[in-house]
Amino acid sequence: MYRFPSGAAKKRVVTSIALALLALVVLWLGFRGAPPQSARDFEECAEQVQANSASNDQHYPSMTDCNARFAGRRKAGGGYTYYDFMQDRHFDIAGPNPTAEERKRIDREYMGFLDVQRREAVSAELAKRQNEQLQAALESARQPVGPPVVLTPKTSSSAPKRPVDRSKSAHCEGGSLTCSWAKFSAVLKNAFASSSKTKP
């Protein structure tokens, strides 16, 4: 009988056998329901899954893998389209999957989409507030008000008012034109009044 030279060699052999068995199990499980790897796009992958799967148990996981591998869908006229469910919108792309540049473009479009959504939400909120304020104003306008207010002028006495003597400038500032004119007209009036008294 053959004997291992040491315990370390025995551990290596057992480890190698365990790894080989594990690799076989992984390969067996992997190939059992794996979709075809040679497909160029989603449509080819789906056709190969349809042709190779015998039951629905194998069909659905394989189709899920096709969806995960290929984001774009073939267009009738050629080329591919990518559906972004967040924007509910289709984008034209060059291949079965978007390139890095196409992903950036889709992301920029999504940021614009979010900005429009935010603006619409703010506008809707403002319109709602204005509508509520208008409703409140209409409700307050419908409420009955008290009797109308009558404004009557106040009269101090029934005696006629005396005309104001504008020639006297008791509260006149010295440099204003109005005061100067009032003083000048008072001097002239006095001059004519005194000259008429002296003549018979």
TIFI-869769 format. One record per residue (C-alpha): residue number from 1; residue in one letter; chain; x, y, z. Coordinates in Angstrom, 1 decimal. Example, Ala and Ser with C-alpha at 12.3 -4.5 7.8 and 13.67 -1.06 7.14 Angstrom:
<midos>
@resi=1, resn=A, chain=A, c1=12.3, c2=-4.5, c3=7.8
@resi=2, resn=S, chain=A, c1=13.7, c2=-1.1, c3=7.1
</midos>
This chain:
<midos>
@resi=1, resn=M, chain=A, c1=0.0, c2=0.0, c3=0.0
@resi=2, resn=Y, chain=A, c1=1.2, c2=3.5, c3=-0.9
@resi=3, resn=R, chain=A, c1=1.6, c2=5.9, c3=2.0
@resi=4, resn=F, chain=A, c1=1.6, c2=9.7, c3=1.7
@resi=5, resn=P, chain=A, c1=4.9, c2=11.2, c3=2.9
@resi=6, resn=S, chain=A, c1=3.2, c2=13.7, c3=5.2
@resi=7, resn=G, chain=A, c1=-0.2, c2=15.1, c3=6.3
@resi=8, resn=A, chain=A, c1=0.2, c2=18.2, c3=4.1
@resi=9, resn=A, chain=A, c1=0.3, c2=16.2, c3=1.0
@resi=10, resn=K, chain=A, c1=-2.9, c2=14.4, c3=2.0
@resi=11, resn=K, chain=A, c1=-4.6, c2=17.8, c3=2.5
@resi=12, resn=R, chain=A, c1=-3.6, c2=18.9, c3=-1.0
@resi=13, resn=V, chain=A, c1=-5.0, c2=15.8, c3=-2.6
@resi=14, resn=V, chain=A, c1=-8.3, c2=16.1, c3=-0.8
@resi=15, resn=T, chain=A, c1=-8.6, c2=19.8, c3=-1.6
@resi=16, resn=S, chain=A, c1=-7.9, c2=19.2, c3=-5.3
@resi=17, resn=I, chain=A, c1=-10.6, c2=16.5, c3=-5.5
@resi=18, resn=A, chain=A, c1=-13.1, c2=18.8, c3=-3.7
@resi=19, resn=L, chain=A, c1=-12.3, c2=21.6, c3=-6.1
@resi=20, resn=A, chain=A, c1=-12.7, c2=19.4, c3=-9.1
@resi=21, resn=L, chain=A, c1=-16.1, c2=18.1, c3=-7.9
@resi=22, resn=L, chain=A, c1=-17.2, c2=21.7, c3=-7.2
@resi=23, resn=A, chain=A, c1=-16.2, c2=22.8, c3=-10.7
@resi=24, resn=L, chain=A, c1=-18.2, c2=19.9, c3=-12.2
@resi=25, resn=V, chain=A, c1=-21.3, c2=20.8, c3=-10.3
@resi=26, resn=V, chain=A, c1=-21.0, c2=24.5, c3=-11.3
@resi=27, resn=L, chain=A, c1=-20.6, c2=23.5, c3=-14.9
@resi=28, resn=W, chain=A, c1=-23.5, c2=21.1, c3=-14.8
@resi=29, resn=L, chain=A, c1=-25.8, c2=23.7, c3=-13.2
@resi=30, resn=G, chain=A, c1=-24.5, c2=26.5, c3=-15.5
@resi=31, resn=F, chain=A, c1=-25.1, c2=24.7, c3=-18.8
@resi=32, resn=R, chain=A, c1=-28.4, c2=23.2, c3=-17.8
@resi=33, resn=G, chain=A, c1=-30.5, c2=26.4, c3=-18.2
@resi=34, resn=A, chain=A, c1=-28.1, c2=28.9, c3=-19.6
@resi=35, resn=P, chain=A, c1=-29.1, c2=30.9, c3=-22.7
@resi=36, resn=P, chain=A, c1=-27.0, c2=30.7, c3=-25.8
@resi=37, resn=Q, chain=A, c1=-23.8, c2=32.7, c3=-25.6
@resi=38, resn=S, chain=A, c1=-23.4, c2=33.2, c3=-29.3
@resi=39, resn=A, chain=A, c1=-26.5, c2=35.5, c3=-29.7
@resi=40, resn=R, chain=A, c1=-25.7, c2=38.9, c3=-31.2
@resi=41, resn=D, chain=A, c1=-28.8, c2=40.7, c3=-29.8
@resi=42, resn=F, chain=A, c1=-31.9, c2=40.1, c3=-27.8
@resi=43, resn=E, chain=A, c1=-34.0, c2=38.9, c3=-30.7
@resi=44, resn=E, chain=A, c1=-31.4, c2=36.2, c3=-31.6
@resi=45, resn=C, chain=A, c1=-31.1, c2=35.2, c3=-27.9
@resi=46, resn=A, chain=A, c1=-34.9, c2=34.9, c3=-27.6
@resi=47, resn=E, chain=A, c1=-35.1, c2=32.8, c3=-30.8
@resi=48, resn=Q, chain=A, c1=-32.4, c2=30.4, c3=-29.5
@resi=49, resn=V, chain=A, c1=-34.1, c2=30.1, c3=-26.1
@resi=50, resn=Q, chain=A, c1=-37.4, c2=29.3, c3=-27.8
@resi=51, resn=A, chain=A, c1=-35.8, c2=26.6, c3=-29.9
@resi=52, resn=N, chain=A, c1=-33.8, c2=25.0, c3=-27.1
@resi=53, resn=S, chain=A, c1=-36.1, c2=25.2, c3=-24.1
@resi=54, resn=A, chain=A, c1=-38.4, c2=22.3, c3=-23.6
@resi=55, resn=S, chain=A, c1=-40.4, c2=23.6, c3=-20.6
@resi=56, resn=N, chain=A, c1=-41.4, c2=26.9, c3=-19.1
@resi=57, resn=D, chain=A, c1=-39.1, c2=26.2, c3=-16.1
@resi=58, resn=Q, chain=A, c1=-36.1, c2=26.6, c3=-18.4
@resi=59, resn=H, chain=A, c1=-37.7, c2=29.2, c3=-20.7
@resi=60, resn=Y, chain=A, c1=-38.3, c2=32.0, c3=-18.1
@resi=61, resn=P, chain=A, c1=-34.8, c2=32.1, c3=-16.5
@resi=62, resn=S, chain=A, c1=-33.2, c2=32.0, c3=-20.0
@resi=63, resn=M, chain=A, c1=-35.4, c2=34.9, c3=-21.2
@resi=64, resn=T, chain=A, c1=-34.5, c2=36.9, c3=-18.0
@resi=65, resn=D, chain=A, c1=-30.8, c2=36.3, c3=-18.8
@resi=66, resn=C, chain=A, c1=-31.4, c2=37.6, c3=-22.4
@resi=67, resn=N, chain=A, c1=-33.1, c2=40.7, c3=-21.0
@resi=68, resn=A, chain=A, c1=-30.1, c2=41.3, c3=-18.7
@resi=69, resn=R, chain=A, c1=-27.5, c2=40.8, c3=-21.5
@resi=70, resn=F, chain=A, c1=-29.2, c2=43.0, c3=-24.1
@resi=71, resn=A, chain=A, c1=-30.8, c2=46.3, c3=-23.2
@resi=72, resn=G, chain=A, c1=-31.7, c2=47.3, c3=-26.8
@resi=73, resn=R, chain=A, c1=-34.3, c2=45.9, c3=-29.1
@resi=74, resn=R, chain=A, c1=-33.9, c2=45.6, c3=-32.9
@resi=75, resn=K, chain=A, c1=-35.9, c2=48.1, c3=-35.0
@resi=76, resn=A, chain=A, c1=-37.8, c2=47.1, c3=-38.1
@resi=77, resn=G, chain=A, c1=-35.8, c2=49.4, c3=-40.4
@resi=78, resn=G, chain=A, c1=-32.4, c2=48.5, c3=-38.9
@resi=79, resn=G, chain=A, c1=-30.6, c2=49.7, c3=-35.8
@resi=80, resn=Y, chain=A, c1=-31.6, c2=49.4, c3=-32.2
@resi=81, resn=T, chain=A, c1=-33.8, c2=51.2, c3=-29.8
@resi=82, resn=Y, chain=A, c1=-33.5, c2=51.4, c3=-26.0
@resi=83, resn=Y, chain=A, c1=-36.6, c2=51.9, c3=-23.8
@resi=84, resn=D, chain=A, c1=-36.1, c2=53.9, c3=-20.7
@resi=85, resn=F, chain=A, c1=-39.0, c2=53.1, c3=-18.4
@resi=86, resn=M, chain=A, c1=-38.2, c2=56.0, c3=-16.1
@resi=87, resn=Q, chain=A, c1=-39.0, c2=58.5, c3=-18.8
@resi=88, resn=D, chain=A, c1=-41.4, c2=56.3, c3=-20.7
@resi=89, resn=R, chain=A, c1=-39.4, c2=57.0, c3=-23.8
@resi=90, resn=H, chain=A, c1=-37.4, c2=55.2, c3=-26.6
@resi=91, resn=F, chain=A, c1=-33.9, c2=56.2, c3=-27.6
@resi=92, resn=D, chain=A, c1=-32.1, c2=55.2, c3=-30.8
@resi=93, resn=I, chain=A, c1=-28.8, c2=53.4, c3=-30.1
@resi=94, resn=A, chain=A, c1=-26.1, c2=52.0, c3=-32.3
@resi=95, resn=G, chain=A, c1=-25.9, c2=48.4, c3=-31.0
@resi=96, resn=P, chain=A, c1=-27.8, c2=45.9, c3=-28.9
@resi=97, resn=N, chain=A, c1=-26.5, c2=47.8, c3=-25.8
@resi=98, resn=P, chain=A, c1=-26.1, c2=51.5, c3=-25.3
@resi=99, resn=T, chain=A, c1=-22.5, c2=52.8, c3=-25.4
@resi=100, resn=A, chain=A, c1=-21.0, c2=54.9, c3=-22.6
@resi=101, resn=E, chain=A, c1=-21.7, c2=58.1, c3=-24.7
@resi=102, resn=E, chain=A, c1=-25.3, c2=57.0, c3=-25.4
@resi=103, resn=R, chain=A, c1=-25.8, c2=56.3, c3=-21.6
@resi=104, resn=K, chain=A, c1=-24.6, c2=59.8, c3=-20.8
@resi=105, resn=R, chain=A, c1=-27.0, c2=61.2, c3=-23.4
@resi=106, resn=I, chain=A, c1=-29.9, c2=59.2, c3=-21.9
@resi=107, resn=D, chain=A, c1=-28.9, c2=60.4, c3=-18.4
@resi=108, resn=R, chain=A, c1=-28.8, c2=64.0, c3=-19.5
@resi=109, resn=E, chain=A, c1=-32.3, c2=63.6, c3=-21.0
@resi=110, resn=Y, chain=A, c1=-33.4, c2=62.0, c3=-17.8
@resi=111, resn=M, chain=A, c1=-32.1, c2=65.0, c3=-15.8
@resi=112, resn=G, chain=A, c1=-34.1, c2=67.3, c3=-18.1
@resi=113, resn=F, chain=A, c1=-37.1, c2=65.1, c3=-17.7
@resi=114, resn=L, chain=A, c1=-36.8, c2=65.4, c3=-13.9
@resi=115, resn=D, chain=A, c1=-36.5, c2=69.1, c3=-14.2
@resi=116, resn=V, chain=A, c1=-39.6, c2=69.4, c3=-16.2
@resi=117, resn=Q, chain=A, c1=-41.5, c2=67.1, c3=-13.7
@resi=118, resn=R, chain=A, c1=-40.3, c2=69.4, c3=-10.9
@resi=119, resn=R, chain=A, c1=-41.4, c2=72.5, c3=-12.6
@resi=120, resn=E, chain=A, c1=-44.8, c2=71.0, c3=-13.4
@resi=121, resn=A, chain=A, c1=-45.2, c2=70.0, c3=-9.7
@resi=122, resn=V, chain=A, c1=-44.3, c2=73.5, c3=-8.5
@resi=123, resn=S, chain=A, c1=-46.7, c2=75.1, c3=-11.1
@resi=124, resn=A, chain=A, c1=-49.5, c2=72.7, c3=-10.0
@resi=125, resn=E, chain=A, c1=-48.9, c2=73.6, c3=-6.3
@resi=126, resn=L, chain=A, c1=-48.9, c2=77.3, c3=-7.1
@resi=127, resn=A, chain=A, c1=-52.1, c2=76.9, c3=-9.1
@resi=128, resn=K, chain=A, c1=-53.7, c2=75.0, c3=-6.3
@resi=129, resn=R, chain=A, c1=-52.7, c2=77.7, c3=-3.7
@resi=130, resn=Q, chain=A, c1=-54.1, c2=80.5, c3=-6.0
@resi=131, resn=N, chain=A, c1=-57.3, c2=78.5, c3=-6.5
@resi=132, resn=E, chain=A, c1=-57.7, c2=78.1, c3=-2.7
@resi=133, resn=Q, chain=A, c1=-57.0, c2=81.8, c3=-2.1
@resi=134, resn=L, chain=A, c1=-59.6, c2=82.7, c3=-4.8
@resi=135, resn=Q, chain=A, c1=-62.1, c2=80.4, c3=-3.2
@resi=136, resn=A, chain=A, c1=-61.5, c2=82.0, c3=0.1
@resi=137, resn=A, chain=A, c1=-61.9, c2=85.5, c3=-1.4
@resi=138, resn=L, chain=A, c1=-65.2, c2=84.4, c3=-3.0
@resi=139, resn=E, chain=A, c1=-66.5, c2=83.0, c3=0.2
@resi=140, resn=S, chain=A, c1=-65.7, c2=86.2, c3=2.1
@resi=141, resn=A, chain=A, c1=-67.3, c2=88.3, c3=-0.6
@resi=142, resn=R, chain=A, c1=-70.5, c2=86.2, c3=-0.3
@resi=143, resn=Q, chain=A, c1=-70.9, c2=87.0, c3=3.4
@resi=144, resn=P, chain=A, c1=-73.4, c2=89.7, c3=4.2
@resi=145, resn=V, chain=A, c1=-72.0, c2=93.1, c3=5.2
@resi=146, resn=G, chain=A, c1=-73.4, c2=95.6, c3=7.6
@resi=147, resn=P, chain=A, c1=-75.4, c2=98.7, c3=6.6
@resi=148, resn=P, chain=A, c1=-73.7, c2=101.1, c3=4.2
@resi=149, resn=V, chain=A, c1=-71.6, c2=103.8, c3=5.8
@resi=150, resn=V, chain=A, c1=-72.9, c2=107.3, c3=5.0
@resi=151, resn=L, chain=A, c1=-70.3, c2=110.1, c3=5.0
@resi=152, resn=T, chain=A, c1=-71.7, c2=113.5, c3=5.9
@resi=153, resn=P, chain=A, c1=-69.7, c2=116.8, c3=5.9
@resi=154, resn=K, chain=A, c1=-69.3, c2=118.5, c3=9.3
@resi=155, resn=T, chain=A, c1=-70.5, c2=122.1, c3=9.6
@resi=156, resn=S, chain=A, c1=-69.2, c2=124.2, c3=12.5
@resi=157, resn=S, chain=A, c1=-71.8, c2=127.0, c3=12.2
@resi=158, resn=S, chain=A, c1=-74.4, c2=128.3, c3=9.9
@resi=159, resn=A, chain=A, c1=-72.8, c2=131.8, c3=9.7
@resi=160, resn=P, chain=A, c1=-71.1, c2=132.7, c3=6.5
@resi=161, resn=K, chain=A, c1=-67.4, c2=132.6, c3=6.5
@resi=162, resn=R, chain=A, c1=-65.4, c2=135.8, c3=6.3
@resi=163, resn=P, chain=A, c1=-63.0, c2=136.1, c3=3.5
@resi=164, resn=V, chain=A, c1=-59.4, c2=135.6, c3=4.5
@resi=165, resn=D, chain=A, c1=-57.3, c2=138.7, c3=4.3
@resi=166, resn=R, chain=A, c1=-54.4, c2=137.7, c3=2.2
@resi=167, resn=S, chain=A, c1=-52.6, c2=141.0, c3=2.4
@resi=168, resn=K, chain=A, c1=-51.6, c2=140.3, c3=6.0
@resi=169, resn=S, chain=A, c1=-48.6, c2=138.1, c3=6.1
@resi=170, resn=A, chain=A, c1=-48.3, c2=137.2, c3=9.7
@resi=171, resn=H, chain=A, c1=-46.9, c2=133.8, c3=9.1
@resi=172, resn=C, chain=A, c1=-44.9, c2=134.6, c3=5.9
@resi=173, resn=E, chain=A, c1=-41.3, c2=133.7, c3=5.4
@resi=174, resn=G, chain=A, c1=-39.2, c2=136.7, c3=4.2
@resi=175, resn=G, chain=A, c1=-37.6, c2=135.3, c3=1.1
@resi=176, resn=S, chain=A, c1=-40.5, c2=133.6, c3=-0.6
@resi=177, resn=L, chain=A, c1=-42.1, c2=135.0, c3=-3.7
@resi=178, resn=T, chain=A, c1=-45.6, c2=134.7, c3=-2.3
@resi=179, resn=C, chain=A, c1=-44.7, c2=136.8, c3=0.7
@resi=180, resn=S, chain=A, c1=-42.9, c2=139.4, c3=-1.4
@resi=181, resn=W, chain=A, c1=-45.9, c2=139.7, c3=-3.7
@resi=182, resn=A, chain=A, c1=-48.3, c2=140.0, c3=-0.7
@resi=183, resn=K, chain=A, c1=-46.2, c2=142.8, c3=0.8
@resi=184, resn=F, chain=A, c1=-45.9, c2=144.6, c3=-2.5
@resi=185, resn=S, chain=A, c1=-49.7, c2=144.5, c3=-3.2
@resi=186, resn=A, chain=A, c1=-50.4, c2=145.7, c3=0.4
@resi=187, resn=V, chain=A, c1=-48.0, c2=148.7, c3=-0.1
@resi=188, resn=L, chain=A, c1=-49.7, c2=149.6, c3=-3.3
@resi=189, resn=K, chain=A, c1=-53.2, c2=149.3, c3=-1.9
@resi=190, resn=N, chain=A, c1=-52.2, c2=151.5, c3=1.1
@resi=191, resn=A, chain=A, c1=-50.7, c2=154.1, c3=-1.3
@resi=192, resn=F, chain=A, c1=-53.8, c2=154.3, c3=-3.4
@resi=193, resn=A, chain=A, c1=-56.1, c2=154.4, c3=-0.4
@resi=194, resn=S, chain=A, c1=-54.1, c2=157.3, c3=1.2
@resi=195, resn=S, chain=A, c1=-54.0, c2=159.3, c3=-2.1
@resi=196, resn=S, chain=A, c1=-57.7, c2=159.0, c3=-2.6
@resi=197, resn=K, chain=A, c1=-58.4, c2=160.4, c3=0.9
@resi=198, resn=T, chain=A, c1=-56.3, c2=163.5, c3=0.3
@resi=199, resn=K, chain=A, c1=-58.0, c2=164.5, c3=-2.9
@resi=200, resn=P, chain=A, c1=-61.5, c2=166.1, c3=-2.8
</midos>
